[in-house]
Amino acid sequence: MTGSSVKTIRYYDEIGLLKPTEYTEGGHRLYSVDDIWRLELITTLRYLDFGIDEIHQLIAGELTVEKALAWQIESLETQANTIANMISILRQAEAHGDDSLHYIHDLVNARTINIENRKQFIADKVEEANLFEGIPSEWRDPLYIISTSSSSIIPRLRPSRQPPGRNCKIS
């Protein structure tokens, strides 16, 4: 129905992302239409490359939809740029025929060196400007990410279209 395997649905239950409405005496999970809608939402977000933690935060209202979308767009744009860069390298190497593997190696090394030089330049400028004076050293690491909670509420899931008491069974 949703394209999710039973193993995936059980995993979502295990981590608290999608809890069944109830269990049968035999231990089978029963999901309401609202639960199925939530599963469809999770599946859609996974398709868009959202991580499990981000989905959990979104559903819990700890992360605004706007912020999550902005982060995801930025992440996907970075991936797209990386892929475009790789395609460019391969096309340039393709034009060099027999020497293409050496050419690829040289191109990748040159770009890596440029990236490292750029990072070092930025780090030097930040250090010169004393931007992080008085800030704990672990926060100065550019990879340190501060996540903040938001009080905004994610729009409620679609209401059930079935009468109360009708559930879907997933083993």
C-alpha positions as CSV (number, residue, x, y, z in Angstrom):
1,M,0.0,0.0,0.0
2,T,2.8,2.5,0.9
3,G,5.7,0.6,-0.7
4,S,7.3,0.1,2.7
5,S,8.4,-3.4,3.7
6,V,7.2,-5.0,6.9
7,K,10.8,-4.9,8.2
8,T,10.9,-1.1,7.7
9,I,7.6,-0.6,9.4
10,R,8.7,-2.8,12.3
11,Y,11.9,-0.7,12.5
12,Y,9.9,2.5,12.6
13,D,7.9,1.0,15.5
14,E,11.0,0.0,17.3
15,I,12.5,3.5,17.2
16,G,9.2,5.2,18.0
17,L,8.7,6.9,14.7
18,L,5.5,5.0,13.8
19,K,3.7,3.3,16.6
20,P,0.7,1.0,15.8
21,T,-2.7,2.0,17.1
22,E,-3.0,-1.4,18.8
23,Y,-1.9,-5.0,18.8
24,T,-3.9,-8.1,18.3
25,E,-3.8,-10.9,20.8
26,G,-1.5,-12.7,18.4
27,G,0.9,-9.7,18.4
28,H,0.1,-8.3,15.0
29,R,0.3,-4.5,14.7
30,L,-2.8,-2.7,13.8
31,Y,-2.6,0.7,12.1
32,S,-5.3,3.3,11.6
33,V,-5.7,5.4,8.5
34,D,-4.0,8.2,10.3
35,D,-1.1,5.9,11.0
36,I,-0.9,4.9,7.4
37,W,-0.9,8.7,6.4
38,R,2.0,9.2,8.9
39,L,3.8,6.2,7.2
40,E,3.2,7.8,3.8
41,L,4.6,11.1,5.1
42,I,7.7,9.3,6.5
43,T,8.2,7.5,3.2
44,T,7.9,10.7,1.2
45,L,10.5,12.5,3.5
46,R,12.8,9.5,3.2
47,Y,12.5,9.7,-0.6
48,L,13.5,13.3,-0.4
49,D,16.6,12.1,1.6
50,F,15.6,13.3,5.0
51,G,17.3,11.5,7.8
52,I,15.4,9.5,10.5
53,D,16.4,12.0,13.2
54,E,15.2,15.0,11.1
55,I,11.8,13.2,10.4
56,H,11.5,12.5,14.1
57,Q,12.1,16.2,14.9
58,L,9.7,17.3,12.3
59,I,6.9,15.0,13.5
60,A,7.6,16.0,17.1
61,G,7.4,19.7,16.2
62,E,11.0,20.2,17.4
63,L,12.0,21.4,13.9
64,T,10.0,23.7,11.7
65,V,9.0,22.6,8.3
66,E,10.6,25.8,6.8
67,K,14.0,25.1,8.4
68,A,14.0,21.5,7.5
69,L,13.2,22.3,3.9
70,A,15.9,24.9,3.7
71,W,18.5,22.5,5.2
72,Q,17.4,19.8,2.8
73,I,17.5,22.0,-0.2
74,E,21.0,23.2,0.8
75,S,22.1,19.6,1.3
76,L,20.8,18.4,-2.1
77,E,22.2,21.5,-3.9
78,T,25.6,20.6,-2.4
79,Q,25.2,17.0,-3.6
80,A,24.1,18.2,-7.0
81,N,27.2,20.5,-7.3
82,T,29.4,17.6,-6.3
83,I,27.9,15.4,-8.9
84,A,28.2,18.1,-11.6
85,N,31.8,18.5,-10.6
86,M,32.4,14.8,-10.9
87,I,30.8,14.7,-14.3
88,S,32.9,17.7,-15.4
89,I,36.1,15.9,-14.3
90,L,35.0,12.7,-16.2
91,R,34.1,14.6,-19.4
92,Q,37.5,16.4,-19.3
93,A,39.3,13.1,-18.7
94,E,37.3,11.4,-21.5
95,A,38.7,14.0,-24.0
96,H,42.3,13.0,-22.9
97,G,42.0,9.4,-24.2
98,D,44.8,7.0,-23.1
99,D,46.1,9.4,-20.4
100,S,42.6,10.0,-18.9
101,L,43.3,8.2,-15.6
102,H,46.4,10.3,-14.9
103,Y,44.4,13.4,-15.9
104,I,41.6,12.5,-13.5
105,H,44.1,12.0,-10.7
106,D,45.7,15.4,-11.4
107,L,42.3,17.2,-11.6
108,V,41.0,15.7,-8.3
109,N,44.3,16.6,-6.5
110,A,44.2,20.1,-7.8
111,R,40.6,20.6,-6.7
112,T,41.3,19.1,-3.3
113,I,44.3,21.4,-2.8
114,N,42.1,24.4,-3.8
115,I,39.4,23.4,-1.3
116,E,42.0,22.9,1.5
117,N,43.6,26.3,0.6
118,R,40.2,28.0,0.7
119,K,39.4,26.4,4.1
120,Q,42.8,27.5,5.5
121,F,42.3,31.1,4.1
122,I,38.9,31.3,5.8
123,A,40.2,29.9,9.1
124,D,43.1,32.4,9.0
125,K,40.7,35.3,8.4
126,V,38.4,34.2,11.2
127,E,41.4,33.9,13.6
128,E,42.7,37.3,12.6
129,A,39.3,38.9,13.3
130,N,39.0,37.2,16.7
131,L,35.4,36.3,15.9
132,F,35.3,33.5,18.4
133,E,37.0,35.3,21.3
134,G,35.3,34.1,24.6
135,I,33.6,31.2,22.9
136,P,34.5,27.6,24.1
137,S,37.0,25.9,21.8
138,E,34.7,23.0,20.9
139,W,32.2,25.5,19.4
140,R,34.8,27.0,17.2
141,D,35.0,23.9,15.1
142,P,33.2,24.7,11.8
143,L,31.7,21.2,11.9
144,Y,30.1,21.8,15.3
145,I,26.4,22.2,14.7
146,I,24.0,23.8,17.1
147,S,20.5,22.6,16.8
148,T,17.7,24.6,18.3
149,S,14.3,23.6,19.2
150,S,11.3,25.4,17.7
151,S,8.0,26.0,19.3
152,S,6.2,25.9,16.0
153,I,3.8,23.1,15.4
154,I,3.8,21.0,12.3
155,P,0.5,20.9,10.5
156,R,-1.7,18.1,11.8
157,L,-1.9,14.9,9.8
158,R,-4.9,14.4,7.5
159,P,-7.9,13.2,9.5
160,S,-9.1,9.7,9.1
161,R,-11.5,9.0,6.2
162,Q,-12.7,5.8,7.7
163,P,-15.2,5.5,10.5
164,P,-13.6,5.1,14.0
165,G,-12.6,1.6,14.8
166,R,-11.5,0.5,11.3
167,N,-7.8,-0.3,11.3
168,C,-5.4,-1.7,8.8
169,K,-3.5,-4.9,9.8
170,I,0.3,-5.2,9.2
171,S,2.0,-8.3,10.6
